[in-house]
Amino acid sequence: MAFKEYDVFIIGTGTAGKNVAKACVEAGLKVGIADNREYGGTCANVGCDPKKVLLGITEILEKAEKLLGKGVTKLPEVSWEDTMAWKETFVDAVPAATEKDLKKLGIDLYHQSPKFLDKNTLSVEGKTITADKIVIATGQVPMELKIPGRSHALISDDFLNLEKLPDSMIFIGAGYIGMEFAHIAARFGVKVTLMEFLPGPLVNFDEDMVAHLQKASEELGIEIVFNAKVNEIEKLQKNFRVKALQNGKEISATAAMVFNTAGRVPSIQDLDLENGNVAFSKKGIVVNEFLQSTTNKNVYACGDVADSPGLPLTPLSSLESEVVAHNIINKKMKRATYPAQPSVVFTLPNLASVGFSEKEAKAKGYEVTVEHKLVKNWFNAKRINEKVYAYKTIVDNKTGQIIGIHLVGPEAAEVINLFALAMNCKTDVNSLKQMLFAYPTWGNDIKGMV
């Protein structure tokens, strides 16, 4: 067996892994990197980017439908096949381009998941690798459904690579992935059913905003079945039957395709972490404030795979990768600090959130002013005939600063960034109201929300 030595060895080639690799090479360190999936990570290949391309087509459809008879005389025709071909122009070159960039920097590339042999030693592609520092940046993978017939369920990767759409789909799980794909499929004419174990969808978001989105989803034709504990997927002659228990009674739904959108878990199953004395939890690699393993100081973790205060979002992966790279390169360690973290569900309408929920703020002892309104009569909503436009703002009475904001409506994904900016700059409500924004824009609406 061949032996190789590195200053830094990185597992994972997504945003976090690439950033650490490049920074370490620039600092003069010898670097190796490995991935058992396409180089470039989930977001660029089978996640955020291709999903947003598909969303773009449905945005056109949705706007046209709302303005039919108000200037639009005919709805556009759409082609899933053409949409997928357009999507491929964004993702097809990512793996090769990523490998080319890393090779150009002199980084050794491996195409297999390494396994820990001890605290500083890995086995990969038949080679024994030793490294002074090891970085785990493997992201997350779909959670396995532990039920009979689970092999019949497809995953998000499959949805984003479908050559043709079936006439019906079932999504098991009404989290952000299930809701986003359900909206895309429904607008392309697919009969969609969502089956969710919990009493409602999107449990990590404000329940009042979610209620608005749920109503809009059902009006789109999406059937959402709650309190449904799925226990089997059965293959029929042409379709699949998903069986579940709901309040003690057996129910079922039938569709041409079934997707597992029950959630994602840290991608650590192939690493043999116990051999490396690397502690982990259900949320990922257990790290300290320096994003360093609490049980093996030679190991760092960043991005979605780290059990840290950062949300599993690409911008947080970038932030954490900068901390890890700094702490490997420099003697003086840097703590990971987290700004307000905006999160978006890319349904139509968008659902967006940053900061505390009303319950969280009160539980932490804040005295707050909460304002919740449905504002479909505001100009920006009326001009596009949008019926779902609502907000909830949570303001700290002591400082006058916004500590939580929750939105549902068109362009909520963009508007939430303005609120995140205000929160991170500690701008109080009065100062925000005095700012001048272009009018009439969605951004200008934020002054009416506080």
Secondary structure, DSSP 4 states (H G I P E B T S, - for coil): -EEEEEEEEEE--SHHHHHHHHHHHHTT--EEEE-SS-TTHHHHHHSHHHHHHHHHHHHHHHHHHHTBTTTB-SPPP--HHHHHHHHHHHHTTHHHHHHHHHHHTT-EEE-S--EEEETTEEEETTEEEEEEEEEE---EEEPPP-STTGGG-B-HHHHTT-SS--SEEEEE--SHHHHHHHHHHHHTT-EEEEE-SSSSS-TTS-HHHHHHHHHHHHHTT-EEE-SEEEEEEEE-SSSEEEEEEETTEEEEEEESEEEE-S-EEES-TTS-GGGGT--EETTEEEB-TTSBBSS-TTEEE-GGGEESSS-SSHHHHHHHHHHHHHHHH-SS----------EEE-SSSEEEEEE--HHHHHHTT--EEEEEEE-TTSHHHHTTT----EEEEEEETTT-BEEEEEEEETTHHHHHHHHHHHHHTT-BHHHHHH----TT-TGGGGGG--
